[in-house]
Amino acid sequence: MELTEVEFWDEYWANCRLPNVVDGNFSFDRCLRDELLRSLAGCRGEVLEVGCVPGKWLAFMAEDMGLVPSGIDFSKSGVECTLRNLEMLGIEHGRIVCGDFLKLPADRRFDVVLSLGFIEHFSDVDAVVGRHLDWLKPGGTLVLGVPNFRGVYGPIQAVLDKTVLDKHNLEIMSTSFFEELGPRFDLILKSVAYIGSFEPLLPMGRPGVTGPAQFFVKAFLRVCTYIRRLRLFDRLNSRFFSSYILAVYTRES
Ligand SMILES: C[S@@+](CC[C@H](N)C(=O)[O-])C[C@H]1O[C@@H](n2cnc3c(N)ncnc32)[C@H](O)[C@@H]1O
């Protein structure tokens, strides 16, 4: 079962800022960028991003890693934004398909299949991972990234807006989930790690303040956004406060 609906994403991407690129001044982008460069060093060929809007990671993988980018997303406004973004950035790309990933037939295979913030929106995650593999060449690389709404983020997000937690499958937000996933799919785990250190922009709130707890949490996060400009915290990671989990697998040939 999917925990979000297409209408939610259409509205989410309706006012997407363009051009939209990976920004080294933003702590989360910087940490994910560095981990992708490290863990995908040596990858060549074509990459498919599942849930690809707004295309900033596709642009990054094309420009900095030499991969030919394609993507799938079911949000019409999101796909339009992605196409405009790639065009503005002058990125040559393969297909950017608007469609439901769970229903689209896998009509070709890629060297790298990647999703960032996708699989945690489903209750039956194994089925969704299986569909990623339908698009992956034997010997290819599978990259799965999810936010970590466990640890300190659970209570923080509950104060700001609990409905956000309901849209995420919290059970998969641990490195042990990704370690155990590999053998179920004949995947060799190359790396899995908590990354991103503490990220004050991960918790999502509505505009305004509804009480003292929200006031305190919002003020605390605001102060942290300044502190997180310092790169020295990037390497400080733990399951309690790191904002993201990135797992990289090789598919057996
Ligand atoms: C958290 S966003 C991913 C953001 C993006 N990859 C990034 O970090 O730059 C998840 C994306 O998955 C898309 N999505 C969710 N369910 C989908 C489905 N069943 N088929 C295709 N796309 C889907 C949404 O429209 C949304 O754009």
Ligand as a Chemical Component Dictionary entry (heavy atoms), coordinates in Angstrom:
data_LIG
# 
_chem_comp.id                   LIG 
_chem_comp.type                 NON-POLYMER 
_chem_comp.pdbx_formal_charge   0 
_chem_comp.three_letter_code    LIG 
# 
loop_
_chem_comp_atom.comp_id 
_chem_comp_atom.atom_id 
_chem_comp_atom.alt_atom_id 
_chem_comp_atom.type_symbol 
_chem_comp_atom.charge 
_chem_comp_atom.model_Cartn_x 
_chem_comp_atom.model_Cartn_y 
_chem_comp_atom.model_Cartn_z 
_chem_comp_atom.pdbx_ordinal 
LIG C1  C1  C 0  10.541 12.491 -1.574 1  
LIG S1  S1  S 1  10.202 12.661 -3.254 2  
LIG C2  C2  C 0  11.755 12.322 -3.988 3  
LIG C3  C3  C 0  12.563 13.535 -4.145 4  
LIG C4  C4  C 0  13.745 13.505 -5.081 5  
LIG N1  N1  N 0  14.115 12.255 -5.596 6  
LIG C5  C5  C 0  14.930 14.247 -4.488 7  
LIG O1  O1  O 0  15.363 13.951 -3.353 8  
LIG O2  O2  O -1 15.453 15.108 -5.182 9  
LIG C6  C6  C 0  9.308  11.201 -3.757 10 
LIG C7  C7  C 0  8.867  11.264 -5.200 11 
LIG O3  O3  O 0  8.303  10.015 -5.555 12 
LIG C8  C8  C 0  7.194  10.234 -6.414 13 
LIG N2  N2  N 0  6.319  9.052  -6.294 14 
LIG C9  C9  C 0  5.669  8.609  -5.200 15 
LIG N3  N3  N 0  4.971  7.471  -5.488 16 
LIG C10 C10 C 0  5.191  7.208  -6.806 17 
LIG C11 C11 C 0  4.781  6.165  -7.675 18 
LIG N4  N4  N 0  3.966  5.183  -7.266 19 
LIG N5  N5  N 0  5.223  6.179  -8.958 20 
LIG C12 C12 C 0  6.046  7.173  -9.375 21 
LIG N6  N6  N 0  6.474  8.191  -8.597 22 
LIG C13 C13 C 0  6.060  8.211  -7.319 23 
LIG C14 C14 C 0  6.561  11.531 -5.916 24 
LIG O4  O4  O 0  5.810  12.184 -6.907 25 
LIG C15 C15 C 0  7.809  12.331 -5.497 26 
LIG O5  O5  O 0  8.248  13.165 -6.525 27 
# 
loop_
_chem_comp_bond.comp_id 
_chem_comp_bond.atom_id_1 
_chem_comp_bond.atom_id_2 
_chem_comp_bond.value_order 
_chem_comp_bond.pdbx_ordinal 
LIG C1  S1  SING 1  
LIG S1  C2  SING 2  
LIG S1  C6  SING 3  
LIG C2  C3  SING 4  
LIG C3  C4  SING 5  
LIG C4  N1  SING 6  
LIG C4  C5  SING 7  
LIG C5  O1  DOUB 8  
LIG C5  O2  SING 9  
LIG C6  C7  SING 10 
LIG C7  O3  SING 11 
LIG C7  C15 SING 12 
LIG O3  C8  SING 13 
LIG C8  N2  SING 14 
LIG C8  C14 SING 15 
LIG N2  C9  SING 16 
LIG N2  C13 SING 17 
LIG C9  N3  DOUB 18 
LIG N3  C10 SING 19 
LIG C10 C11 SING 20 
LIG C10 C13 DOUB 21 
LIG C11 N4  SING 22 
LIG C11 N5  DOUB 23 
LIG N5  C12 SING 24 
LIG C12 N6  DOUB 25 
LIG N6  C13 SING 26 
LIG C14 O4  SING 27 
LIG C14 C15 SING 28 
LIG C15 O5  SING 29 
# 
